[in-house]
C-alpha cells in the first residue's frame, strides 16, 4: 500500500490564503522607499541649514547637519511607515471577516 496522501484524508494543501501578519510586499517596498526618500530629504535640509549659517571651512558642521537631519527624518518616516502598515493590516483583517 502506498503512503501517498489521498483526497479523503485532507492532506492536500488548501487554496485558501494562510493567515499572516505581514503586509503585502508592495506596501513594504513603498514603506522602505518612503523611509529612504525621507532620509535623503532630511539630509539635504540639514545640509542647507548649516550651509546658510556657516562661513569659511564648514565641512564638519555640514557633515553633522546631514547626519542629524537624515537620521531624525528617517526615524520619523519609519514611525509613520510602521503605523501605516499596521493600519493596513487591521483594515485587511476587517475586510477578510466580511
GROMACS elastic network, one bead per residue, 0.5 to 0.9 nm:
[ bonds ]
;  ai    aj funct       b0    kb
    2     5     6  0.85856   500
    3     6     6  0.89024   500
    5     8     6  0.83261   500
    5     9     6  0.70401   500
    5    10     6  0.79465   500
    5    11     6  0.56893   500
    5    12     6  0.70828   500
    6     9     6  0.58827   500
    6    10     6  0.72220   500
    6    11     6  0.68327   500
    6    12     6  0.76366   500
    7    10     6  0.55752   500
    7    11     6  0.68570   500
    7    12     6  0.67156   500
    8    11     6  0.80647   500
    9    12     6  0.82401   500
   10    13     6  0.77905   500
   10    14     6  0.86879   500
   11    14     6  0.89598   500
   13    16     6  0.86203   500
   14    17     6  0.82779   500
   15    18     6  0.88499   500
   17    20     6  0.87224   500
   20    23     6  0.80055   500
   21    86     6  0.89109   500
   21    89     6  0.68767   500
   22    25     6  0.82866   500
   22    28     6  0.87734   500
   22    85     6  0.87364   500
   22    89     6  0.74911   500
   23    26     6  0.83073   500
   23    27     6  0.64527   500
   23    28     6  0.66873   500
   23    85     6  0.64299   500
   23    86     6  0.79320   500
   23    88     6  0.71248   500
   23    89     6  0.59151   500
   23    92     6  0.88956   500
   24    27     6  0.53872   500
   24    28     6  0.65226   500
   24    29     6  0.88544   500
   24    89     6  0.87867   500
   25    28     6  0.51525   500
   25    29     6  0.62056   500
   25    30     6  0.86081   500
   26    29     6  0.51175   500
   26    30     6  0.61120   500
   26    31     6  0.85813   500
   27    30     6  0.50454   500
   27    31     6  0.61151   500
   27    32     6  0.86250   500
   27    85     6  0.72294   500
   27    88     6  0.87159   500
   28    31     6  0.50430   500
   28    32     6  0.61910   500
   28    33     6  0.86287   500
   28    81     6  0.87326   500
   28    85     6  0.76462   500
   29    32     6  0.51140   500
   29    33     6  0.61711   500
   29    34     6  0.85827   500
   30    33     6  0.51178   500
   30    34     6  0.61155   500
   30    35     6  0.86719   500
   30    81     6  0.88804   500
   31    34     6  0.51178   500
   31    35     6  0.62809   500
   31    36     6  0.87437   500
   31    77     6  0.85427   500
   31    78     6  0.78732   500
   31    80     6  0.88778   500
   31    81     6  0.54333   500
   31    82     6  0.80319   500
   31    84     6  0.85478   500
   31    85     6  0.79533   500
   32    35     6  0.51902   500
   32    36     6  0.63197   500
   32    37     6  0.86289   500
   32    78     6  0.82618   500
   32    81     6  0.80546   500
   33    36     6  0.51142   500
   33    37     6  0.60082   500
   33    38     6  0.84130   500
   34    37     6  0.50389   500
   34    38     6  0.59180   500
   34    39     6  0.84755   500
   34    74     6  0.86385   500
   34    77     6  0.70146   500
   34    78     6  0.83861   500
   34    81     6  0.77995   500
   35    38     6  0.50601   500
   35    39     6  0.61380   500
   35    40     6  0.86796   500
   35    73     6  0.81564   500
   35    74     6  0.53078   500
   35    75     6  0.78028   500
   35    76     6  0.83777   500
   35    77     6  0.52330   500
   35    78     6  0.58305   500
   35    81     6  0.75625   500
   36    39     6  0.50988   500
   36    40     6  0.62709   500
   36    41     6  0.86502   500
   36    74     6  0.67592   500
   36    77     6  0.86451   500
   37    40     6  0.51391   500
   37    41     6  0.61559   500
   37    42     6  0.85481   500
   37    74     6  0.81231   500
   38    41     6  0.50785   500
   38    42     6  0.60181   500
   38    43     6  0.85073   500
   38    70     6  0.74751   500
   38    73     6  0.58083   500
   38    74     6  0.54542   500
   38    75     6  0.88812   500
   38    76     6  0.84529   500
   38    77     6  0.63049   500
   39    42     6  0.50623   500
   39    43     6  0.60891   500
   39    44     6  0.86280   500
   39    69     6  0.74872   500
   39    71     6  0.64744   500
   39    72     6  0.77826   500
   39    73     6  0.53809   500
   39    75     6  0.81111   500
   39    77     6  0.80302   500
   40    43     6  0.51126   500
   40    44     6  0.62789   500
   40    45     6  0.86706   500
   40    66     6  0.88883   500
   40    69     6  0.87177   500
   40    70     6  0.61019   500
   40    73     6  0.84753   500
   40    74     6  0.81592   500
   41    44     6  0.51536   500
   41    45     6  0.62027   500
   41    46     6  0.86234   500
   41    69     6  0.82630   500
   41    70     6  0.71421   500
   41    73     6  0.78083   500
   41    74     6  0.89833   500
   42    45     6  0.50214   500
   42    46     6  0.60418   500
   42    47     6  0.84929   500
   42    66     6  0.73714   500
   42    67     6  0.87193   500
   42    68     6  0.82203   500
   42    71     6  0.76437   500
   42    72     6  0.74405   500
   42    73     6  0.52486   500
   42    74     6  0.74608   500
   43    46     6  0.50628   500
   43    47     6  0.60930   500
   43    48     6  0.85528   500
   43    65     6  0.71421   500
   43    67     6  0.63576   500
   43    68     6  0.73776   500
   43    71     6  0.78384   500
   43    73     6  0.80527   500
   44    47     6  0.50795   500
   44    48     6  0.61087   500
   44    49     6  0.86341   500
   44    65     6  0.87274   500
   44    66     6  0.64859   500
   44    69     6  0.76080   500
   44    70     6  0.77944   500
   45    48     6  0.50691   500
   45    49     6  0.61529   500
   45    50     6  0.87052   500
   45    65     6  0.82537   500
   45    66     6  0.75543   500
   45    69     6  0.66593   500
   45    70     6  0.84152   500
   46    49     6  0.52544   500
   46    50     6  0.63683   500
   46    51     6  0.85092   500
   46    62     6  0.76033   500
   46    63     6  0.87637   500
   46    64     6  0.81895   500
   46    67     6  0.76836   500
   46    68     6  0.69800   500
   46    70     6  0.73859   500
   47    50     6  0.53788   500
   47    51     6  0.59333   500
   47    52     6  0.86005   500
   47    61     6  0.86230   500
   47    62     6  0.53707   500
   47    63     6  0.72778   500
   47    64     6  0.82931   500
   47    65     6  0.52751   500
   47    67     6  0.87218   500
   47    69     6  0.78150   500
   48    52     6  0.60832   500
   48    53     6  0.86901   500
   48    62     6  0.82143   500
   48    65     6  0.82975   500
   48    66     6  0.86048   500
   49    52     6  0.54072   500
   49    53     6  0.65482   500
   49    54     6  0.87898   500
   49    62     6  0.85690   500
   49    65     6  0.75294   500
   50    53     6  0.52474   500
   50    54     6  0.59387   500
   50    58     6  0.82610   500
   50    61     6  0.67062   500
   50    62     6  0.56301   500
   50    64     6  0.87862   500
   50    65     6  0.61341   500
   50    66     6  0.86619   500
   51    54     6  0.54288   500
   51    55     6  0.76363   500
   51    58     6  0.76124   500
   51    61     6  0.85445   500
   51    62     6  0.65260   500
   51    65     6  0.89032   500
   52    55     6  0.80502   500
   54    57     6  0.81948   500
   54    58     6  0.63429   500
   54    61     6  0.81755   500
   54    62     6  0.85902   500
   55    58     6  0.67151   500
   57    60     6  0.82463   500
   58    61     6  0.54789   500
   58    62     6  0.59455   500
   58    63     6  0.84830   500
   59    62     6  0.52109   500
   59    63     6  0.61010   500
   59    64     6  0.86561   500
   60    63     6  0.50875   500
   60    64     6  0.62129   500
   60    65     6  0.85811   500
   61    64     6  0.50143   500
   61    65     6  0.60577   500
   61    66     6  0.85983   500
   62    66     6  0.61516   500
   62    67     6  0.85898   500
   63    66     6  0.50995   500
   63    67     6  0.61502   500
   63    68     6  0.85790   500
   64    67     6  0.50783   500
   64    68     6  0.59975   500
   64    69     6  0.83058   500
   65    68     6  0.52993   500
   65    69     6  0.58489   500
   65    70     6  0.82996   500
   66    69     6  0.52604   500
   66    70     6  0.59142   500
   66    71     6  0.83619   500
   67    70     6  0.52876   500
   67    71     6  0.59383   500
   67    72     6  0.84841   500
   68    71     6  0.51795   500
   68    72     6  0.60097   500
   68    73     6  0.83695   500
   69    72     6  0.54469   500
   69    73     6  0.60248   500
   69    74     6  0.83935   500
   70    73     6  0.53060   500
   70    74     6  0.58859   500
   70    75     6  0.84000   500
   71    74     6  0.52854   500
   71    75     6  0.60630   500
   71    76     6  0.85870   500
   72    75     6  0.51654   500
   72    76     6  0.61823   500
   72    77     6  0.86289   500
   73    76     6  0.50700   500
   73    77     6  0.61148   500
   73    78     6  0.84568   500
   74    77     6  0.50258   500
   74    78     6  0.59924   500
   74    79     6  0.86977   500
   75    79     6  0.63851   500
   75    80     6  0.87770   500
   76    79     6  0.52106   500
   76    80     6  0.64059   500
   76    81     6  0.86274   500
   77    80     6  0.50227   500
   77    81     6  0.59640   500
   77    82     6  0.85586   500
   78    82     6  0.61495   500
   78    83     6  0.86128   500
   79    82     6  0.52519   500
   79    83     6  0.63022   500
   79    84     6  0.86843   500
   80    83     6  0.51677   500
   80    84     6  0.61590   500
   80    85     6  0.86173   500
   81    84     6  0.50964   500
   81    85     6  0.60877   500
   81    86     6  0.85566   500
   82    85     6  0.51215   500
   82    86     6  0.61145   500
   82    87     6  0.85416   500
   83    86     6  0.51680   500
   83    87     6  0.61323   500
   83    88     6  0.85464   500
   84    87     6  0.50705   500
   84    88     6  0.60777   500
   84    89     6  0.86160   500
   85    89     6  0.61995   500
   85    90     6  0.87099   500
   86    89     6  0.50266   500
   86    90     6  0.62638   500
   86    91     6  0.85528   500
   87    90     6  0.51193   500
   87    91     6  0.60532   500
   87    92     6  0.85629   500
   88    91     6  0.50485   500
   88    92     6  0.61248   500
   88    93     6  0.85419   500
   89    92     6  0.51610   500
   89    93     6  0.61649   500
   89    94     6  0.87287   500
   90    94     6  0.62844   500
   90    95     6  0.86372   500
   91    94     6  0.51683   500
   91    95     6  0.62296   500
   91    96     6  0.86721   500
   92    96     6  0.60894   500
   92    97     6  0.87063   500
   93    96     6  0.51033   500
   93    97     6  0.64151   500
   94    97     6  0.52684   500
   94    98     6  0.68619   500
   95    98     6  0.55563   500
